Amino acid sequence: MGSIVPYVAIVDDEEPVRKALKRLLRASGLDAESYASGQAFLEAAALREPDCVLLDLHMPRMSGLQVLRALQAARRALPIVVITAHDAPETREQCLAAGASAFLRKPLEEHELLDTITAALGARTR
């Protein structure tokens, strides 16, 4: 059957962003599923843990930072790439302190995103 394909969870409240990221990741040979909210992702992750998470920072009801803290509280050490259109140094520091592997600003550059995911996946297998 071959090697196991890494599974990346995409958590973003904007449907066009979720669709574009899912299409890009699958075209790059990764398994990807998308979730419209942090709560939906946390429920799904309890059943199938992703190898990496692309996490939007600004979402209604449950922010990306709240998702990070929930994962940290549950001692779930997942590679998490935070994505945001509103980059602020203090927010970046909070996310990295809460366990994010990387922090990228939207609009995302495809090669940078894929390189960041590859690095996050590589760090997990070490």
N, CA, C and O atoms as a GROMACS GRO file, in nm:
protein
  504
    1MET      N    1   0.082  -0.120   0.000
    1MET     CA    2   0.000   0.000   0.000
    1MET      C    3   0.087   0.126   0.000
    1MET      O    4   0.044   0.229  -0.052
    2GLY      N    5   0.209   0.120   0.058
    2GLY     CA    6   0.295   0.238   0.056
    2GLY      C    7   0.290   0.311   0.188
    2GLY      O    8   0.239   0.260   0.288
    3SER      N    9   0.345   0.432   0.186
    3SER     CA   10   0.354   0.509   0.310
    3SER      C   11   0.220   0.574   0.344
    3SER      O   12   0.133   0.592   0.259
    4ILE      N   13   0.208   0.608   0.470
    4ILE     CA   14   0.086   0.674   0.518
    4ILE      C   15   0.092   0.821   0.479
    4ILE      O   16   0.194   0.887   0.499
    5VAL      N   17  -0.017   0.872   0.425
    5VAL     CA   18  -0.025   1.011   0.382
    5VAL      C   19  -0.058   1.098   0.504
    5VAL      O   20  -0.155   1.071   0.575
    6PRO      N   21   0.022   1.201   0.531
    6PRO     CA   22  -0.007   1.288   0.645
    6PRO      C   23  -0.144   1.356   0.632
    6PRO      O   24  -0.185   1.396   0.523
    7TYR      N   25  -0.211   1.368   0.745
    7TYR     CA   26  -0.344   1.428   0.752
    7TYR      C   27  -0.334   1.568   0.814
    7TYR      O   28  -0.288   1.584   0.927
    8VAL      N   29  -0.377   1.668   0.738
    8VAL     CA   30  -0.375   1.807   0.783
    8VAL      C   31  -0.518   1.856   0.802
    8VAL      O   32  -0.601   1.846   0.712
    9ALA      N   33  -0.546   1.909   0.921
    9ALA     CA   34  -0.677   1.968   0.949
    9ALA      C   35  -0.669   2.119   0.923
    9ALA      O   36  -0.576   2.186   0.967
   10ILE      N   37  -0.768   2.170   0.851
   10ILE     CA   38  -0.777   2.312   0.820
   10ILE      C   39  -0.892   2.369   0.902
   10ILE      O   40  -1.006   2.323   0.889
   11VAL      N   41  -0.863   2.468   0.985
   11VAL     CA   42  -0.966   2.528   1.069
   11VAL      C   43  -0.975   2.676   1.035
   11VAL      O   44  -0.887   2.754   1.072
   12ASP      N   45  -1.082   2.714   0.965
   12ASP     CA   46  -1.099   2.853   0.921
   12ASP      C   47  -1.248   2.877   0.902
   12ASP      O   48  -1.317   2.793   0.844
   13ASP      N   49  -1.298   2.990   0.947
   13ASP     CA   50  -1.441   3.020   0.935
   13ASP      C   51  -1.481   3.066   0.795
   13ASP      O   52  -1.600   3.074   0.765
   14GLU      N   53  -1.385   3.096   0.709
   14GLU     CA   54  -1.416   3.142   0.574
   14GLU      C   55  -1.415   3.026   0.475
   14GLU      O   56  -1.310   2.966   0.449
   15GLU      N   57  -1.531   2.995   0.419
   15GLU     CA   58  -1.542   2.880   0.329
   15GLU      C   59  -1.449   2.888   0.208
   15GLU      O   60  -1.387   2.786   0.174
   16PRO      N   61  -1.435   3.003   0.140
   16PRO     CA   62  -1.343   3.007   0.024
   16PRO      C   63  -1.199   2.974   0.064
   16PRO      O   64  -1.127   2.909  -0.013
   17VAL      N   65  -1.157   3.017   0.181
   17VAL     CA   66  -1.022   2.988   0.229
   17VAL      C   67  -1.008   2.838   0.255
   17VAL      O   68  -0.909   2.777   0.214
   18ARG      N   69  -1.107   2.779   0.322
   18ARG     CA   70  -1.103   2.634   0.349
   18ARG      C   71  -1.094   2.554   0.219
   18ARG      O   72  -1.014   2.462   0.208
   19LYS      N   73  -1.176   2.590   0.122
   19LYS     CA   74  -1.178   2.518  -0.006
   19LYS      C   75  -1.044   2.530  -0.078
   19LYS      O   76  -0.991   2.430  -0.128
   20ALA      N   77  -0.989   2.651  -0.083
   20ALA     CA   78  -0.862   2.673  -0.153
   20ALA      C   79  -0.748   2.597  -0.085
   20ALA      O   80  -0.667   2.533  -0.152
   21LEU      N   81  -0.742   2.603   0.048
   21LEU     CA   82  -0.636   2.533   0.120
   21LEU      C   83  -0.650   2.381   0.104
   21LEU      O   84  -0.550   2.311   0.086
   22LYS      N   85  -0.771   2.332   0.113
   22LYS     CA   86  -0.794   2.187   0.098
   22LYS      C   87  -0.750   2.140  -0.041
   22LYS      O   88  -0.686   2.036  -0.055
   23ARG      N   89  -0.785   2.218  -0.143
   23ARG     CA   90  -0.747   2.184  -0.281
   23ARG      C   91  -0.595   2.184  -0.295
   23ARG      O   92  -0.539   2.092  -0.355
   24LEU      N   93  -0.528   2.286  -0.241
   24LEU     CA   94  -0.382   2.296  -0.249
   24LEU      C   95  -0.315   2.178  -0.178
   24LEU      O   96  -0.224   2.117  -0.234
   25LEU      N   97  -0.359   2.148  -0.058
   25LEU     CA   98  -0.296   2.040   0.018
   25LEU      C   99  -0.315   1.905  -0.049
   25LEU      O  100  -0.222   1.824  -0.057
   26ARG      N  101  -0.436   1.880  -0.095
   26ARG     CA  102  -0.461   1.751  -0.163
   26ARG      C  103  -0.382   1.741  -0.293
   26ARG      O  104  -0.332   1.633  -0.326
   27ALA      N  105  -0.368   1.852  -0.367
   27ALA     CA  106  -0.288   1.851  -0.489
   27ALA      C  107  -0.141   1.828  -0.458
   27ALA      O  108  -0.064   1.782  -0.544
   28SER      N  109  -0.101   1.859  -0.336
   28SER     CA  110   0.038   1.840  -0.292
   28SER      C  111   0.062   1.704  -0.230
   28SER      O  112   0.171   1.677  -0.178
   29GLY      N  113  -0.040   1.617  -0.234
   29GLY     CA  114  -0.023   1.480  -0.185
   29GLY      C  115  -0.054   1.460  -0.037
   29GLY      O  116  -0.019   1.356   0.020
   30LEU      N  117  -0.119   1.557   0.024
   30LEU     CA  118  -0.157   1.544   0.164
   30LEU      C  119  -0.305   1.512   0.176
   30LEU      O  120  -0.384   1.549   0.089
   31ASP      N  121  -0.342   1.445   0.284
   31ASP     CA  122  -0.483   1.425   0.316
   31ASP      C  123  -0.526   1.549   0.392
   31ASP      O  124  -0.456   1.592   0.484
   32ALA      N  125  -0.639   1.607   0.358
   32ALA     CA  126  -0.683   1.729   0.425
   32ALA      C  127  -0.833   1.727   0.447
   32ALA      O  128  -0.910   1.683   0.361
   33GLU      N  129  -0.874   1.775   0.564
   33GLU     CA  130  -1.015   1.797   0.594
   33GLU      C  131  -1.025   1.937   0.650
   33GLU      O  132  -0.930   1.989   0.709
   34SER      N  133  -1.142   1.999   0.632
   34SER     CA  134  -1.158   2.135   0.681
   34SER      C  135  -1.274   2.145   0.779
   34SER      O  136  -1.370   2.069   0.774
   35TYR      N  137  -1.261   2.242   0.868
   35TYR     CA  138  -1.359   2.264   0.975
   35TYR      C  139  -1.389   2.413   0.982
   35TYR      O  140  -1.297   2.495   0.976
   36ALA      N  141  -1.517   2.448   0.996
   36ALA     CA  142  -1.561   2.587   0.994
   36ALA      C  143  -1.547   2.655   1.130
   36ALA      O  144  -1.563   2.777   1.140
   37SER      N  145  -1.518   2.578   1.235
   37SER     CA  146  -1.504   2.640   1.368
   37SER      C  147  -1.405   2.560   1.453
   37SER      O  148  -1.378   2.443   1.426
   38GLY      N  149  -1.354   2.627   1.554
   38GLY     CA  150  -1.264   2.561   1.647
   38GLY      C  151  -1.332   2.446   1.719
   38GLY      O  152  -1.271   2.341   1.740
   39GLN      N  153  -1.457   2.466   1.756
   39GLN     CA  154  -1.531   2.360   1.828
   39GLN      C  155  -1.548   2.238   1.738
   39GLN      O  156  -1.529   2.125   1.784
   40ALA      N  157  -1.585   2.258   1.613
   40ALA     CA  158  -1.602   2.145   1.520
   40ALA      C  159  -1.471   2.069   1.505
   40ALA      O  160  -1.470   1.946   1.501
   41PHE      N  161  -1.359   2.142   1.496
   41PHE     CA  162  -1.229   2.077   1.485
   41PHE      C  163  -1.197   1.996   1.610
   41PHE      O  164  -1.155   1.881   1.600
   42LEU      N  165  -1.215   2.055   1.728
   42LEU     CA  166  -1.182   1.984   1.853
   42LEU      C  167  -1.263   1.856   1.867
   42LEU      O  168  -1.211   1.754   1.914
   43GLU      N  169  -1.390   1.860   1.828
   43GLU     CA  170  -1.473   1.740   1.834
   43GLU      C  171  -1.421   1.634   1.737
   43GLU      O  172  -1.413   1.516   1.772
   44ALA      N  173  -1.385   1.674   1.616
   44ALA     CA  174  -1.334   1.580   1.517
   44ALA      C  175  -1.197   1.526   1.556
   44ALA      O  176  -1.167   1.409   1.534
   45ALA      N  177  -1.113   1.612   1.615
   45ALA     CA  178  -0.977   1.571   1.652
   45ALA      C  179  -0.978   1.467   1.764
   45ALA      O  180  -0.882   1.391   1.779
   46ALA      N  181  -1.085   1.464   1.840
   46ALA     CA  182  -1.097   1.362   1.944
   46ALA      C  183  -1.114   1.224   1.881
   46ALA      O  184  -1.080   1.123   1.943
   47LEU      N  185  -1.166   1.220   1.759
   47LEU     CA  186  -1.188   1.093   1.689
   47LEU      C  187  -1.072   1.058   1.596
   47LEU      O  188  -1.037   0.941   1.583
   48ARG      N  189  -1.013   1.157   1.533
   48ARG     CA  190  -0.900   1.135   1.441
   48ARG      C  191  -0.802   1.250   1.457
   48ARG      O  192  -0.828   1.362   1.413
   49GLU      N  193  -0.689   1.222   1.520
   49GLU     CA  194  -0.590   1.327   1.545
   49GLU      C  195  -0.514   1.359   1.417
   49GLU      O  196  -0.461   1.269   1.351
   50PRO      N  197  -0.508   1.487   1.382
   50PRO     CA  198  -0.433   1.525   1.261
   50PRO      C  199  -0.282   1.521   1.286
   50PRO      O  200  -0.236   1.524   1.400
   51ASP      N  201  -0.207   1.514   1.178
   51ASP     CA  202  -0.061   1.520   1.185
   51ASP      C  203  -0.013   1.664   1.192
   51ASP      O  204   0.098   1.693   1.237
   52CYS      N  205  -0.099   1.756   1.145
   52CYS     CA  206  -0.068   1.898   1.145
   52CYS      C  207  -0.201   1.974   1.136
   52CYS      O  208  -0.299   1.923   1.081
   53VAL      N  209  -0.203   2.096   1.190
   53VAL     CA  210  -0.324   2.178   1.187
   53VAL      C  211  -0.291   2.315   1.128
   53VAL      O  212  -0.193   2.378   1.168
   54LEU      N  213  -0.374   2.360   1.034
   54LEU     CA  214  -0.370   2.498   0.985
   54LEU      C  215  -0.483   2.568   1.057
   54LEU      O  216  -0.600   2.534   1.037
   55LEU      N  217  -0.451   2.664   1.139
   55LEU     CA  218  -0.550   2.723   1.230
   55LEU      C  219  -0.561   2.874   1.210
   55LEU      O  220  -0.466   2.948   1.234
   56ASP      N  221  -0.681   2.918   1.166
   56ASP     CA  222  -0.707   3.060   1.154
   56ASP      C  223  -0.714   3.120   1.294
   56ASP      O  224  -0.769   3.059   1.385
   57LEU      N  225  -0.660   3.238   1.309
   57LEU     CA  226  -0.656   3.302   1.440
   57LEU      C  227  -0.789   3.368   1.476
   57LEU      O  228  -0.836   3.355   1.589
   58HIS      N  229  -0.848   3.440   1.381
   58HIS     CA  230  -0.969   3.517   1.410
   58HIS      C  231  -1.093   3.447   1.356
   58HIS      O  232  -1.121   3.449   1.237
   59MET      N  233  -1.167   3.383   1.448
   59MET     CA  234  -1.292   3.315   1.415
   59MET      C  235  -1.395   3.351   1.520
   59MET      O  236  -1.360   3.380   1.634
   60PRO      N  237  -1.523   3.351   1.483
   60PRO     CA  238  -1.627   3.380   1.582
   60PRO      C  239  -1.638   3.267   1.685
   60PRO      O  240  -1.598   3.154   1.658
   61ARG      N  241  -1.691   3.298   1.799
   61ARG     CA  242  -1.717   3.205   1.909
   61ARG      C  243  -1.591   3.150   1.975
   61ARG      O  244  -1.574   3.166   2.095
   62MET      N  245  -1.503   3.086   1.900
   62MET     CA  246  -1.381   3.029   1.957
   62MET      C  247  -1.264   3.067   1.868
   62MET      O  248  -1.254   3.022   1.754
   63SER      N  249  -1.176   3.151   1.920
   63SER     CA  250  -1.062   3.199   1.839
   63SER      C  251  -0.956   3.089   1.824
   63SER      O  252  -0.959   2.988   1.894
   64GLY      N  253  -0.865   3.112   1.732
   64GLY     CA  254  -0.755   3.018   1.716
   64GLY      C  255  -0.672   3.007   1.842
   64GLY      O  256  -0.625   2.898   1.876
   65LEU      N  257  -0.653   3.118   1.912
   65LEU     CA  258  -0.577   3.115   2.037
   65LEU      C  259  -0.649   3.030   2.142
   65LEU      O  260  -0.585   2.957   2.218
   66GLN      N  261  -0.781   3.038   2.146
   66GLN     CA  262  -0.858   2.954   2.239
   66GLN      C  263  -0.844   2.805   2.202
   66GLN      O  264  -0.836   2.720   2.291
   67VAL      N  265  -0.842   2.775   2.073
   67VAL     CA  266  -0.821   2.636   2.029
   67VAL      C  267  -0.683   2.588   2.072
   67VAL      O  268  -0.668   2.478   2.125
   68LEU      N  269  -0.581   2.672   2.049
   68LEU     CA  270  -0.445   2.638   2.092
   68LEU      C  271  -0.440   2.608   2.242
   68LEU      O  272  -0.380   2.509   2.284
   69ARG      N  273  -0.503   2.693   2.320
   69ARG     CA  274  -0.501   2.674   2.466
   69ARG      C  275  -0.578   2.549   2.508
   69ARG      O  276  -0.539   2.483   2.604
   70ALA      N  277  -0.686   2.517   2.437
   70ALA     CA  278  -0.762   2.395   2.467
   70ALA      C  279  -0.676   2.271   2.438
   70ALA      O  280  -0.676   2.176   2.516
   71LEU      N  281  -0.603   2.274   2.327
   71LEU     CA  282  -0.514   2.162   2.293
   71LEU      C  283  -0.401   2.152   2.395
   71LEU      O  284  -0.363   2.042   2.435
   72GLN      N  285  -0.347   2.267   2.435
   72GLN     CA  286  -0.239   2.269   2.533
   72GLN      C  287  -0.289   2.214   2.668
   72GLN      O  288  -0.218   2.136   2.733
   73ALA      N  289  -0.409   2.253   2.710
   73ALA     CA  290  -0.465   2.206   2.836
   73ALA      C  291  -0.489   2.056   2.834
   73ALA      O  292  -0.478   1.989   2.936
   74ALA      N  293  -0.523   2.004   2.715
   74ALA     CA  294  -0.547   1.859   2.700
   74ALA      C  295  -0.417   1.784   2.674
   74ALA      O  296  -0.418   1.662   2.652
   75ARG      N  297  -0.303   1.856   2.676
   75ARG     CA  298  -0.171   1.798   2.652
   75ARG      C  299  -0.163   1.728   2.515
   75ARG      O  300  -0.106   1.620   2.502
   76ARG      N  301  -0.223   1.793   2.415
   76ARG     CA  302  -0.220   1.741   2.278
   76ARG      C  303  -0.114   1.821   2.203
   76ARG      O  304  -0.140   1.933   2.159
   77ALA      N  305   0.002   1.765   2.189
   77ALA     CA  306   0.115   1.833   2.123
   77ALA      C  307   0.110   1.809   1.973
   77ALA      O  308   0.171   1.715   1.923
   78LEU      N  309   0.038   1.893   1.904
   78LEU     CA  310   0.025   1.883   1.759
   78LEU      C  311   0.102   1.996   1.692
   78LEU      O  312   0.108   2.107   1.746
   79PRO      N  313   0.162   1.971   1.575
   79PRO     CA  314   0.219   2.082   1.499
   79PRO      C  315   0.105   2.171   1.448
   79PRO      O  316   0.018   2.125   1.375
   80ILE      N  317   0.108   2.297   1.487
   80ILE     CA  318   0.000   2.389   1.450
   80ILE      C  319   0.060   2.511   1.383
   80ILE      O  320   0.148   2.577   1.437
   81VAL      N  321   0.010   2.539   1.262
   81VAL     CA  322   0.050   2.657   1.186
   81VAL      C  323  -0.066   2.755   1.196
   81VAL      O  324  -0.173   2.732   1.140
   82VAL      N  325  -0.044   2.865   1.266
   82VAL     CA  326  -0.146   2.968   1.280
   82VAL      C  327  -0.141   3.057   1.156
   82VAL      O  328  -0.034   3.099   1.112
   83ILE      N  329  -0.260   3.086   1.101
   83ILE     CA  330  -0.269   3.174   0.984
   83ILE      C  331  -0.361   3.291   1.020
   83ILE      O  332  -0.465   3.272   1.084
   84THR      N  333  -0.322   3.412   0.980
   84THR     CA  334  -0.402   3.529   1.015
   84THR      C  335  -0.380   3.642   0.915
   84THR      O  336  -0.273   3.655   0.856
   85ALA      N  337  -0.483   3.722   0.899
   85ALA     CA  338  -0.471   3.843   0.818
   85ALA      C  339  -0.429   3.961   0.904
   85ALA      O  340  -0.390   4.066   0.852
   86HIS      N  341  -0.436   3.945   1.037
   86HIS     CA  342  -0.407   4.053   1.131
   86HIS      C  343  -0.290   4.014   1.219
   86HIS      O  344  -0.308   3.962   1.329
   87ASP      N  345  -0.170   4.040   1.170
   87ASP     CA  346  -0.049   4.001   1.241
   87ASP      C  347  -0.009   4.110   1.340
   87ASP      O  348   0.020   4.223   1.301
   88ALA      N  349  -0.008   4.074   1.467
   88ALA     CA  350   0.039   4.166   1.571
   88ALA      C  351   0.145   4.093   1.653
   88ALA      O  352   0.126   3.976   1.687
   89PRO      N  353   0.256   4.159   1.685
   89PRO     CA  354   0.365   4.091   1.758
   89PRO      C  355   0.319   4.023   1.887
   89PRO      O  356   0.362   3.911   1.916
   90GLU      N  357   0.232   4.088   1.964
   90GLU     CA  358   0.189   4.027   2.090
   90GLU      C  359   0.104   3.902   2.065
   90GLU      O  360   0.110   3.806   2.142
   91THR      N  361   0.024   3.903   1.959
   91THR     CA  362  -0.057   3.786   1.926
   91THR      C  363   0.031   3.672   1.880
   91THR      O  364   0.009   3.557   1.918
   92ARG      N  365   0.130   3.703   1.799
   92ARG     CA  366   0.226   3.602   1.753
   92ARG      C  367   0.293   3.537   1.875
   92ARG      O  368   0.303   3.415   1.883
   93GLU      N  369   0.338   3.620   1.970
   93GLU     CA  370   0.404   3.567   2.090
   93GLU      C  371   0.310   3.478   2.171
   93GLU      O  372   0.351   3.373   2.220
   94GLN      N  373   0.184   3.520   2.186
   94GLN     CA  374   0.086   3.440   2.261
   94GLN      C  375   0.064   3.304   2.194
   94GLN      O  376   0.058   3.202   2.262
   95CYS      N  377   0.054   3.303   2.062
   95CYS     CA  378   0.031   3.179   1.988
   95CYS      C  379   0.151   3.084   2.002
   95CYS      O  380   0.134   2.965   2.026
   96LEU      N  381   0.270   3.138   1.986
   96LEU     CA  382   0.390   3.055   1.997
   96LEU      C  383   0.405   3.002   2.140
   96LEU      O  384   0.446   2.888   2.160
   97ALA      N  385   0.371   3.084   2.239
   97ALA     CA  386   0.378   3.041   2.379
   97ALA      C  387   0.275   2.932   2.407
   97ALA      O  388   0.296   2.847   2.494
   98ALA      N  389   0.163   2.934   2.334
   98ALA     CA  390   0.057   2.835   2.355
   98ALA      C  391   0.080   2.708   2.272
   98ALA      O  392  -0.003   2.617   2.272
   99GLY      N  393   0.194   2.701   2.202
   99GLY     CA  394   0.229   2.578   2.133
   99GLY      C  395   0.226   2.579   1.982
   99GLY      O  396   0.249   2.475   1.920
  100ALA      N  397   0.199   2.694   1.920
  100ALA     CA  398   0.200   2.698   1.773
  100ALA      C  399   0.342   2.673   1.722
  100ALA      O  400   0.439   2.719   1.781
  101SER      N  401   0.352   2.599   1.612
  101SER     CA  402   0.481   2.570   1.549
  101SER      C  403   0.527   2.686   1.461
  101SER      O  404   0.646   2.713   1.449
  102ALA      N  405   0.430   2.755   1.400
  102ALA     CA  406   0.461   2.864   1.307
  102ALA      C  407   0.343   2.960   1.301
  102ALA      O  408   0.232   2.928   1.345
  103PHE      N  409   0.369   3.077   1.246
  103PHE     CA  410   0.270   3.184   1.240
  103PHE      C  411   0.285   3.249   1.104
  103PHE      O  412   0.389   3.310   1.076
  104LEU      N  413   0.184   3.239   1.017
  104LEU     CA  414   0.192   3.293   0.882
  104LEU      C  415   0.082   3.397   0.859
  104LEU      O  416  -0.029   3.385   0.911
  105ARG      N  417   0.116   3.498   0.781
  105ARG     CA  418   0.020   3.604   0.751
  105ARG      C  419  -0.050   3.576   0.617
  105ARG      O  420   0.014   3.536   0.520
  106LYS      N  421  -0.181   3.598   0.614
  106LYS     CA  422  -0.259   3.592   0.490
  106LYS      C  423  -0.239   3.722   0.414
  106LYS      O  424  -0.219   3.826   0.478
  107PRO      N  425  -0.242   3.723   0.283
  107PRO     CA  426  -0.262   3.606   0.198
  107PRO      C  427  -0.140   3.515   0.201
  107PRO      O  428  -0.026   3.561   0.205
  108LEU      N  429  -0.166   3.386   0.199
  108LEU     CA  430  -0.060   3.287   0.210
  108LEU      C  431   0.008   3.266   0.076
  108LEU      O  432  -0.057   3.262  -0.028
  109GLU      N  433   0.139   3.252   0.080
  109GLU     CA  434   0.216   3.218  -0.039
  109GLU      C  435   0.229   3.066  -0.040
  109GLU      O  436   0.277   3.007   0.057
  110GLU      N  437   0.186   3.002  -0.149
  110GLU     CA  438   0.176   2.856  -0.154
  110GLU      C  439   0.304   2.784  -0.112
  110GLU      O  440   0.299   2.694  -0.029
  111HIS      N  441   0.417   2.824  -0.168
  111HIS     CA  442   0.542   2.753  -0.137
  111HIS      C  443   0.581   2.769   0.010
  111HIS      O  444   0.626   2.673   0.073
  112GLU      N  445   0.563   2.890   0.064
  112GLU     CA  446   0.595   2.913   0.205
  112GLU      C  447   0.505   2.827   0.294
  112GLU      O  448   0.551   2.767   0.391
  113LEU      N  449   0.377   2.821   0.261
  113LEU     CA  450   0.283   2.740   0.338
  113LEU      C  451   0.321   2.593   0.334
  113LEU      O  452   0.327   2.527   0.438
  114LEU      N  453   0.347   2.541   0.215
  114LEU     CA  454   0.382   2.399   0.202
  114LEU      C  455   0.515   2.368   0.270
  114LEU      O  456   0.529   2.262   0.332
  115ASP      N  457   0.612   2.458   0.259
  115ASP     CA  458   0.740   2.438   0.328
  115ASP      C  459   0.721   2.437   0.480
  115ASP      O  460   0.784   2.358   0.551
  116THR      N  461   0.634   2.525   0.529
  116THR     CA  462   0.607   2.533   0.674
  116THR      C  463   0.538   2.407   0.723
  116THR      O  464   0.572   2.355   0.830
  117ILE      N  465   0.442   2.356   0.646
  117ILE     CA  466   0.373   2.232   0.684
  117ILE      C  467   0.472   2.115   0.681
  117ILE      O  468   0.472   2.032   0.773
  118THR      N  469   0.556   2.108   0.578
  118THR     CA  470   0.656   2.001   0.569
  118THR      C  471   0.750   2.005   0.689
  118THR      O  472   0.781   1.900   0.747
  119ALA      N  473   0.794   2.125   0.728
  119ALA     CA  474   0.882   2.138   0.844
  119ALA      C  475   0.811   2.096   0.972
  119ALA      O  476   0.870   2.029   1.057
  120ALA      N  477   0.684   2.133   0.986
  120ALA     CA  478   0.607   2.097   1.106
  120ALA      C  479   0.588   1.945   1.113
  120ALA      O  480   0.598   1.886   1.220
  121LEU      N  481   0.560   1.884   0.999
  121LEU     CA  482   0.543   1.738   0.996
  121LEU      C  483   0.675   1.669   1.027
  121LEU      O  484   0.677   1.569   1.098
  122GLY      N  485   0.785   1.722   0.974
  122GLY     CA  486   0.916   1.665   1.000
  122GLY      C  487   0.955   1.674   1.146
  122GLY      O  488   1.015   1.582   1.200
  123ALA      N  489   0.921   1.786   1.210
  123ALA     CA  490   0.953   1.803   1.352
  123ALA      C  491   0.874   1.704   1.436
  123ALA      O  492   0.921   1.661   1.541
  124ARG      N  493   0.756   1.668   1.391
  124ARG     CA  494   0.672   1.575   1.469
  124ARG      C  495   0.728   1.434   1.464
  124ARG      O  496   0.713   1.360   1.561
  125THR      N  497   0.791   1.396   1.354
  125THR     CA  498   0.841   1.259   1.340
  125THR      C  499   0.978   1.239   1.403
  125THR      O  500   1.025   1.126   1.413
  126ARG      N  501   1.042   1.346   1.447
  126ARG     CA  502   1.174   1.334   1.510
  126ARG      C  503   1.163   1.281   1.650
  126ARG      O  504   1.265   1.265   1.717
   0.00000   0.00000   0.00000
